[in-house]
C-alpha cells in the first residue's frame, strides 16, 4: 500500500531472516523478543476539513458531554441512564473482561505447576517411581511432591504484551459503543419530542380543515361553491389523516428506541420535556482532522490490533527459542523388609533447556505476518472511513443548521402575515374560511420547522458520534489520548 510505511516489509524481512541463513540460533539468544513495537502506518491526514470549522475552539472530544449543550436536564439524565444500563454496553464490558481474563491466563504461565504423587507398591525387586529407584522387598508406601516450571521465557512476554493490546482494543471498542449510544439516545429523544409537538400541530390543522370542509359542504349544497373545491379539501383531509398516522408510528418507534437504549423494557414512557427546550446554539467544534483521529475510539482499537499482531510475530518467532524446564521431586518412602519397617527421603532436581526445531514455526511466523498485514490494512481503512464520515457529518450539520435558520426567518414572516389576516378577519375584510386557509400555512411552516430542527439535531448527534464525542465522559476506568486507551487500573505487566 502506498499510504503506509515500509514497516510491514521490515517485519516480514525480519521474520524471514530468522528462518534463513542459520539465523535460528540468533532467535535462541533472544533477538525474537527485541523487535520494535508501537508504530502505525504513515497516513496523510488533511490539515482541515471541507467545512471551515476551525473558526471555533477545539474541545477535548472524548471527555466532552456534548449533549449538555442542548440545554435539557431530562435528556442529560436519560443519557447518563443509558450509559449505565444499556445492554450493548454491558456486552462490550463483558468483552473487555473476557480479553482481560485471557491476559491473566497467559500471565499464569510464569507460575510453576505442582504435582502430588502417592501410592503403594509391593514385590521383591527394584521399583522405579518418578525416575527414583526404590528397593522393595515386601511393600512400600510413598508420597512425592513434584513442582515444575516449564516456559519459553522469550515467547511468554510477547504473548502477554499481545494479550494486553487485545484488552486495549476491546476497551476501545467499548468506548466506541459509548459514543454511539449517547448519540442514538439524543436522536431518538429529539424525534420523540418532535413527534409529540407535530401531533399537536396536526390536530389543530385538522380541526381548522374540518371546519373549512363543513363550510364548503354547506355552501356546495346552496350552490355557492363548486363540488371540485369541496373534493380538493376532502383530499387534503385524507392526506392529513395519513400524515397523522405516520406521525403516530414515528412516535411509537422513537419511544421504543429510547426505552431499549436506556436498557428498559418496552412499555409506557412519560416524558416531561418539550421540543422547544432543545437549543442548538453550539457550532461544530474546531478540532482538526489529526486531533479527531487521535481521540476516535475505533482508530485506537485498530492501532491496538496492529500492536497485538506485531507481538504475535515475535511470539511465533520465539517458538524456536530455548524452553526452560525446571523440576524438583521430593519423596518420602515407607518400606517393609522381612517384617522390619523403614522411612527414606529421596530428592531429585533437574534443569533442562530444550530447543525444538519444528518446521511448523515457519508457517506460524508467516501466518502472524499475514495477520499483521491485515491489521495494517484495517487501520488505514478505519482512518479513511473516519475522515470521510466526519467530513460528511460536518457539512451535513452545517447545511441543516443553515436551512433551519432560513426557515425560522420565513416562519417569522408567516407569523406577521397571520397577525395581519387576523386583524382583517376582525374587520370583516376576509371570511372565516379564507382566514383558516391562510392560517394553515402557519401550521405547515411550524411543522416544517419541527422536521428541519429534528434533522439538525440528528446531524448534530451524528457529528459528535463520528468525532468520538463523550467516549470517556464519566468513565472511571478508561480514557483515550493519542490513539491509545489508558486504564486507571495499576499496570501489572
C-alpha positions as CSV (number, residue, x, y, z in Angstrom):
1,X,0.0,0.0,0.0
2,X,1.3,3.4,-0.9
3,X,-0.2,5.0,2.3
4,X,1.7,3.0,4.9
5,X,5.3,2.9,5.9
6,X,7.7,0.1,5.0
7,X,7.2,-1.3,8.5
8,X,5.2,-4.3,7.1
9,X,8.0,-5.1,4.7
10,X,10.6,-4.7,7.5
11,X,8.7,-7.0,9.8
12,X,8.4,-9.6,7.0
13,X,12.1,-9.4,6.2
14,X,12.9,-9.7,9.9
15,X,10.9,-12.9,10.2
16,X,12.4,-14.3,7.0
17,X,15.9,-13.6,8.3
18,X,15.0,-15.6,11.4
19,X,14.4,-18.6,9.3
20,X,17.1,-18.3,6.6
21,X,20.9,-18.4,6.8
22,X,21.2,-20.2,10.1
23,X,19.7,-17.3,12.0
24,X,17.7,-19.7,14.2
25,X,20.5,-19.5,16.7
26,X,20.0,-15.7,17.0
27,X,16.4,-16.3,17.9
28,X,17.6,-18.7,20.6
29,X,19.7,-16.0,22.0
30,X,16.6,-13.8,22.5
31,X,16.6,-11.5,19.5
32,X,13.0,-12.5,18.7
33,X,11.9,-10.6,21.8
34,X,13.7,-7.4,20.7
35,X,11.6,-6.3,17.7
36,X,10.4,-2.7,17.6
37,X,6.7,-2.1,18.6
38,X,4.3,0.8,18.6
39,X,4.5,2.2,15.1
40,X,1.4,2.8,12.9
41,X,1.1,3.4,9.2
42,X,2.0,6.9,8.0
43,X,-1.3,8.2,6.7
44,X,-1.6,11.7,5.2
45,X,-4.2,13.4,7.3
46,X,-5.5,16.7,5.8
47,X,-4.9,19.8,7.8
48,X,-8.5,20.8,7.8
49,X,-12.0,19.6,6.9
50,X,-14.0,20.8,4.0
51,X,-16.2,22.7,6.3
52,X,-14.4,25.7,7.9
53,X,-14.9,24.5,11.5
54,X,-11.6,25.8,12.7
55,X,-13.1,29.3,13.4
56,X,-14.4,27.6,16.5
57,X,-12.4,26.4,19.5
58,X,-11.1,22.9,20.0
59,X,-12.6,20.7,22.7
60,X,-11.5,17.6,24.5
61,X,-13.8,15.4,22.5
62,X,-13.5,12.2,24.5
63,X,-14.3,14.0,27.8
64,X,-16.9,16.4,26.3
65,X,-20.6,15.8,27.3
66,X,-21.8,17.4,24.1
67,X,-25.5,16.6,24.7
68,X,-25.5,19.0,27.6
69,X,-25.1,21.8,25.1
70,X,-28.8,21.2,24.1
71,X,-30.0,22.5,27.5
72,X,-32.3,19.7,28.5
73,X,-31.9,18.3,32.1
74,X,-34.2,15.4,31.2
75,X,-32.0,14.5,28.2
76,X,-28.9,14.7,30.3
77,X,-30.5,12.3,32.8
78,X,-31.5,9.9,30.1
79,X,-28.0,9.8,28.5
80,X,-26.5,9.0,31.9
81,X,-29.0,6.2,32.4
82,X,-28.2,4.8,29.0
83,X,-24.5,4.8,29.7
84,X,-25.1,2.9,32.9
85,X,-27.8,0.4,31.8
86,X,-27.6,-0.1,28.0
87,X,-27.4,-3.8,27.1
88,X,-24.9,-3.3,24.2
89,X,-22.6,-1.5,26.7
90,X,-22.9,-4.4,29.1
91,X,-21.9,-6.8,26.4
92,X,-19.0,-4.6,25.4
93,X,-17.8,-4.6,29.0
94,X,-18.0,-8.4,29.1
95,X,-15.8,-8.5,26.0
96,X,-13.2,-6.4,27.8
97,X,-13.5,-8.7,30.8
98,X,-13.1,-11.7,28.5
99,X,-9.9,-10.2,27.0
100,X,-8.6,-9.4,30.5
101,X,-9.3,-13.0,31.6
102,X,-7.3,-14.3,28.6
103,X,-4.4,-12.0,29.6
104,X,-4.5,-13.2,33.2
105,X,-4.5,-16.8,32.0
106,X,-1.4,-16.2,29.9
107,X,0.3,-14.5,32.9
108,X,-0.2,-17.6,34.9
109,X,2.5,-19.2,32.6
110,X,5.1,-17.7,35.0
111,X,3.8,-19.8,37.9
112,X,5.3,-23.3,38.4
113,X,2.9,-26.2,38.3
114,X,2.7,-28.6,41.3
115,X,2.0,-32.4,41.2
116,X,1.5,-34.7,44.2
117,X,2.1,-38.4,43.7
118,X,1.1,-41.0,46.3
119,X,0.8,-44.8,46.1
120,X,1.7,-48.2,47.4
121,X,3.8,-51.0,45.7
122,X,4.8,-54.5,46.7
123,X,7.3,-57.0,45.4
124,X,10.8,-58.3,45.8
125,X,12.6,-56.3,43.2
126,X,13.6,-52.7,42.5
127,X,10.7,-50.4,41.5
128,X,11.1,-47.0,39.8
129,X,8.8,-44.3,40.9
130,X,9.1,-41.0,39.0
131,X,12.6,-41.9,38.0
132,X,13.6,-42.7,41.5
133,X,14.9,-46.2,42.2
134,X,13.1,-47.6,45.3
135,X,14.2,-51.1,46.5
136,X,11.1,-53.0,47.5
137,X,11.3,-56.5,49.1
138,X,7.8,-56.6,50.6
139,X,5.7,-53.5,50.4
140,X,6.2,-49.8,50.0
141,X,4.1,-46.7,50.6
142,X,5.4,-43.4,49.0
143,X,4.4,-39.7,48.8
144,X,6.1,-37.4,46.2
145,X,5.9,-33.6,45.9
146,X,6.8,-32.5,42.3
147,X,6.9,-28.8,41.4
148,X,8.0,-27.9,37.9
149,X,8.5,-24.8,35.8
150,X,8.2,-25.1,32.0
151,X,8.2,-21.9,29.9
152,X,9.6,-20.2,26.8
153,X,11.0,-17.2,28.6
154,X,11.2,-15.2,25.3
155,X,7.8,-16.2,23.9
156,X,5.7,-15.7,27.1
157,X,6.5,-11.9,27.5
158,X,5.4,-11.3,23.9
159,X,2.3,-13.3,24.4
160,X,1.5,-11.2,27.5
161,X,2.1,-7.9,25.6
162,X,0.0,-9.1,22.7
163,X,-2.9,-10.0,25.1
164,X,-2.6,-6.6,26.8
165,X,-3.1,-5.0,23.4
166,X,-6.1,-7.1,22.8
167,X,-7.5,-5.8,26.1
168,X,-6.8,-2.3,24.9
169,X,-8.6,-3.0,21.6
170,X,-11.6,-4.4,23.5
171,X,-11.7,-1.3,25.8
172,X,-11.5,1.0,22.7
173,X,-14.5,-0.9,21.2
174,X,-16.4,-0.4,24.5
175,X,-15.7,3.4,24.3
176,X,-16.8,3.4,20.7
177,X,-20.2,1.9,21.8
178,X,-20.5,4.6,24.4
179,X,-20.2,7.3,21.7
180,X,-22.8,5.5,19.6
181,X,-25.3,5.0,22.5
182,X,-25.2,8.6,23.6
183,X,-25.8,9.9,20.1
184,X,-28.6,7.4,19.5
185,X,-30.4,8.5,22.7
186,X,-30.2,12.2,21.7
187,X,-31.5,11.5,18.2
188,X,-34.4,9.2,19.4
189,X,-35.3,11.7,22.2
190,X,-35.4,14.6,19.7
191,X,-37.6,12.6,17.3
192,X,-39.9,11.6,20.2
193,X,-40.3,15.2,21.4
194,X,-40.8,16.5,17.8
195,X,-43.5,13.8,17.1
196,X,-45.4,15.0,20.2
197,X,-45.1,18.6,19.1
198,X,-46.1,17.7,15.5
199,X,-49.1,15.7,16.8
200,X,-50.5,18.8,18.5
201,X,-50.0,20.9,15.3
202,X,-51.5,18.3,13.1
203,X,-54.6,18.1,15.3
204,X,-55.1,21.8,15.2
205,X,-54.6,21.8,11.5
206,X,-57.2,19.0,11.2
207,X,-59.7,20.9,13.3
208,X,-59.4,24.0,11.1
209,X,-59.5,21.9,7.9
210,X,-62.6,20.1,9.1
211,X,-64.3,23.5,9.8
212,X,-63.4,24.6,6.2
213,X,-64.8,21.3,4.8
214,X,-68.0,21.7,6.7
215,X,-68.4,25.3,5.5
216,X,-67.6,24.3,1.9
217,X,-70.1,21.4,2.0
218,X,-72.8,23.7,3.2
219,X,-72.0,26.2,0.5
220,X,-72.0,23.5,-2.1
221,X,-75.5,22.5,-1.1
222,X,-76.6,26.1,-1.7
223,X,-74.7,26.3,-5.0
224,X,-72.3,28.9,-3.6
225,X,-69.2,26.8,-4.3
226,X,-68.2,24.1,-6.7
227,X,-68.1,20.4,-5.9
228,X,-64.5,20.4,-7.2
229,X,-63.4,22.8,-4.5
230,X,-65.1,20.6,-1.9
231,X,-63.3,17.5,-3.3
232,X,-60.0,19.2,-3.1
233,X,-60.5,20.0,0.6
234,X,-61.6,16.4,1.3
235,X,-58.4,15.2,-0.5
236,X,-56.4,17.5,1.8
237,X,-58.1,15.9,4.7
238,X,-57.2,12.4,3.5
239,X,-53.6,13.4,3.2
240,X,-53.6,14.9,6.6
241,X,-55.1,11.8,8.1
242,X,-52.3,9.8,6.5
243,X,-49.7,12.2,7.9
244,X,-51.2,11.9,11.4
245,X,-51.0,8.1,11.2
246,X,-47.4,8.3,10.1
247,X,-46.6,10.6,12.9
248,X,-48.1,8.2,15.4
249,X,-45.9,5.4,14.0
250,X,-42.8,7.5,14.2
251,X,-43.7,8.4,17.8
252,X,-44.0,4.8,18.9
253,X,-40.8,3.8,17.1
254,X,-38.9,6.7,18.8
255,X,-40.4,5.8,22.2
256,X,-39.4,2.2,21.9
257,X,-35.9,3.2,20.7
258,X,-35.3,5.4,23.7
259,X,-36.5,2.7,26.1
260,X,-34.3,0.0,24.6
261,X,-31.3,2.4,24.5
262,X,-31.9,3.0,28.2
263,X,-31.9,-0.7,29.0
264,X,-35.6,-0.7,29.9
265,X,-38.4,-2.9,28.6
266,X,-41.0,-1.8,26.1
267,X,-43.9,0.0,27.7
268,X,-45.3,3.4,28.7
269,X,-42.7,6.3,28.7
270,X,-43.6,9.5,30.4
271,X,-41.5,12.4,29.1
272,X,-41.6,15.9,30.7
273,X,-39.5,17.9,28.2
274,X,-40.8,19.9,25.2
275,X,-39.1,20.1,21.8
276,X,-38.7,23.8,22.1
277,X,-36.5,23.2,25.2
278,X,-33.7,21.8,22.9
279,X,-31.4,24.6,21.8
280,X,-28.9,24.2,19.0
281,X,-26.7,27.1,19.9
282,X,-23.3,25.4,19.8
283,X,-21.4,25.3,16.5
284,X,-19.3,22.3,15.4
285,X,-16.1,22.0,17.5
286,X,-13.0,23.4,15.8
287,X,-10.9,20.2,16.2
288,X,-8.5,19.4,13.3
289,X,-8.6,16.1,11.5
290,X,-5.5,14.9,13.3
291,X,-7.0,15.9,16.7
292,X,-10.2,14.0,16.0
293,X,-8.4,10.9,14.7
294,X,-6.3,10.8,17.9
295,X,-9.4,10.6,20.1
296,X,-11.7,8.4,18.0
297,X,-12.1,5.0,19.7
298,X,-12.3,2.8,16.6
299,X,-9.0,4.2,15.5
300,X,-7.5,3.4,18.9
301,X,-8.9,-0.1,18.6
302,X,-7.3,-0.6,15.1
303,X,-4.0,0.7,16.3
304,X,-4.1,-1.7,19.3
305,X,-4.8,-4.6,16.9
306,X,-1.7,-3.7,14.9
307,X,0.4,-3.9,18.1
308,X,-1.2,-7.1,19.1
309,X,-0.4,-8.6,15.7
310,X,3.1,-7.2,16.0
311,X,3.7,-9.0,19.3
312,X,2.2,-12.1,17.7
313,X,5.0,-12.2,15.1
314,X,7.6,-12.0,17.9
315,X,5.8,-14.7,19.9
316,X,5.7,-17.0,16.8
317,X,9.4,-16.5,16.1
318,X,10.1,-17.1,19.8
319,X,8.8,-20.7,19.5
320,X,12.3,-21.8,18.5
321,X,13.9,-20.1,21.4
322,X,15.1,-22.3,24.3
323,X,12.3,-23.7,26.5
324,X,13.3,-23.9,30.2
325,X,12.2,-26.9,32.2
326,X,13.0,-26.9,35.9
327,X,11.8,-29.8,38.1
328,X,12.2,-30.8,41.7
329,X,11.0,-34.1,43.1
330,X,10.9,-34.8,46.8
331,X,9.6,-38.1,48.2
332,X,9.0,-39.8,51.5
333,X,9.1,-43.6,51.3
334,X,8.0,-46.2,53.9
335,X,9.3,-49.7,53.3
336,X,8.9,-53.1,55.0
337,X,11.6,-55.7,54.5
338,X,11.3,-59.1,56.3
339,X,8.9,-57.5,58.7
340,X,11.2,-54.6,59.5
341,X,9.9,-51.1,58.6
342,X,11.9,-48.1,57.4
343,X,11.5,-44.5,56.2
344,X,13.5,-42.8,53.5
345,X,13.5,-39.4,51.9
346,X,14.7,-39.1,48.3
347,X,15.2,-35.9,46.2
348,X,15.9,-35.1,42.6
349,X,16.4,-31.8,40.8
350,X,16.6,-31.2,37.0
351,X,17.2,-28.2,34.8
352,X,16.8,-28.7,31.0
353,X,16.9,-26.2,28.2
354,X,15.3,-27.6,25.1
355,X,15.5,-26.2,21.6
356,X,12.9,-27.7,19.3
357,X,13.4,-27.1,15.6
358,X,9.8,-27.5,14.5
359,X,9.3,-26.7,10.8
360,X,5.8,-25.6,11.6
361,X,7.3,-22.5,13.2
362,X,7.9,-21.2,9.7
363,X,4.2,-21.4,9.0
364,X,3.3,-19.8,12.3
365,X,5.6,-16.8,11.6
366,X,4.1,-16.5,8.1
367,X,0.6,-16.6,9.4
368,X,1.5,-14.0,12.0
369,X,2.9,-11.8,9.3
370,X,-0.3,-12.0,7.3
371,X,-2.3,-11.2,10.4
372,X,-0.1,-8.1,10.9
373,X,-0.5,-7.0,7.3
374,X,-4.3,-7.4,7.6
375,X,-4.2,-5.2,10.8
376,X,-2.3,-2.5,8.9
377,X,-4.9,-2.5,6.1
378,X,-7.7,-2.4,8.6
379,X,-6.1,0.5,10.4
380,X,-5.8,2.5,7.1
381,X,-9.4,1.7,6.2
382,X,-10.7,2.8,9.7
383,X,-8.8,6.1,9.5
384,X,-10.0,6.7,5.9
385,X,-13.6,6.0,6.8
386,X,-13.4,8.1,10.0
387,X,-12.1,11.1,8.0
388,X,-14.9,10.7,5.4
389,X,-17.6,10.3,8.0
390,X,-16.5,13.3,9.9
391,X,-16.1,15.5,6.9
392,X,-19.6,14.5,5.6
393,X,-21.1,15.0,9.1
394,X,-19.7,18.5,9.4
395,X,-21.1,19.5,6.0
396,X,-24.4,17.9,6.8
397,X,-24.8,19.6,10.1
398,X,-23.8,23.0,8.6
399,X,-26.3,22.6,5.8
400,X,-29.2,21.6,8.2
401,X,-28.3,24.4,10.6
402,X,-28.3,27.0,7.8
403,X,-31.6,25.6,6.5
404,X,-33.1,25.8,10.0
405,X,-32.1,29.5,10.3
406,X,-33.6,30.4,6.9
407,X,-36.9,28.6,7.8
408,X,-37.1,30.3,11.1
409,X,-36.8,33.7,9.4
410,X,-39.5,32.5,6.9
411,X,-41.7,31.5,9.9
412,X,-41.4,34.9,11.4
413,X,-42.8,36.5,8.2
414,X,-45.6,34.0,8.1
415,X,-46.5,34.8,11.8
416,X,-46.5,38.5,10.9
417,X,-48.9,37.8,7.9
418,X,-51.1,35.7,10.1
419,X,-51.4,38.6,12.6
420,X,-52.4,40.8,9.6
421,X,-55.0,38.3,8.5
422,X,-56.4,38.1,12.0
423,X,-56.9,41.9,12.0
424,X,-58.6,41.7,8.6
425,X,-60.9,39.0,9.9
426,X,-61.9,41.1,12.8
427,X,-62.8,44.0,10.4
428,X,-64.8,41.7,8.1
429,X,-62.4,42.1,5.2
430,X,-61.9,38.4,4.8
431,X,-64.1,35.4,5.6
432,X,-63.5,32.8,8.3
433,X,-62.8,30.2,5.7
434,X,-60.2,32.4,4.0
435,X,-58.6,33.1,7.4
436,X,-58.4,29.4,8.2
437,X,-56.9,28.7,4.8
438,X,-54.2,31.3,5.4
439,X,-53.7,30.1,8.9
440,X,-53.0,26.6,7.6
441,X,-49.8,28.0,6.1
442,X,-48.6,28.9,9.6
443,X,-49.3,25.3,10.8
444,X,-47.4,23.9,7.9
445,X,-44.5,26.3,8.4
446,X,-44.3,25.2,12.0
447,X,-44.3,21.5,11.1
448,X,-41.6,22.2,8.5
449,X,-39.5,23.9,11.2
450,X,-40.0,20.8,13.5
451,X,-38.8,18.5,10.8
452,X,-35.8,20.6,9.9
453,X,-34.8,21.1,13.6
454,X,-35.1,17.4,14.1
455,X,-32.8,16.6,11.2
456,X,-30.4,19.3,12.5
457,X,-30.4,17.6,16.0
458,X,-29.8,14.2,14.4
459,X,-27.0,15.7,12.3
460,X,-25.5,17.3,15.4
461,X,-25.6,13.9,17.2
462,X,-24.1,12.1,14.2
463,X,-21.3,14.7,14.1
464,X,-20.3,14.1,17.7
465,X,-20.6,10.4,17.3
466,X,-18.3,10.4,14.3
467,X,-15.9,12.7,16.3
468,X,-15.8,10.3,19.2
469,X,-17.6,12.8,21.5
470,X,-18.1,11.8,25.1
471,X,-16.4,8.5,24.7
472,X,-14.8,8.5,28.1
473,X,-17.0,11.1,29.9
474,X,-17.7,9.9,33.4
475,X,-15.9,6.6,32.6
476,X,-13.9,5.7,35.7
477,X,-11.7,3.0,34.2
478,X,-10.6,4.1,30.7
479,X,-9.5,7.2,28.9
480,X,-8.3,7.8,25.4
481,X,-5.4,10.0,24.2
482,X,-3.3,9.9,21.0
483,X,-4.9,6.8,19.7
484,X,-4.2,4.9,23.0
485,X,-6.6,3.7,25.6
486,X,-5.3,4.2,29.1
487,X,-6.5,2.2,32.1
488,X,-6.7,3.8,35.5
489,X,-6.0,0.3,36.9
490,X,-2.4,-0.4,38.0
491,X,-0.3,-1.9,35.3
492,X,0.6,-5.4,36.3
493,X,2.6,-6.2,33.2
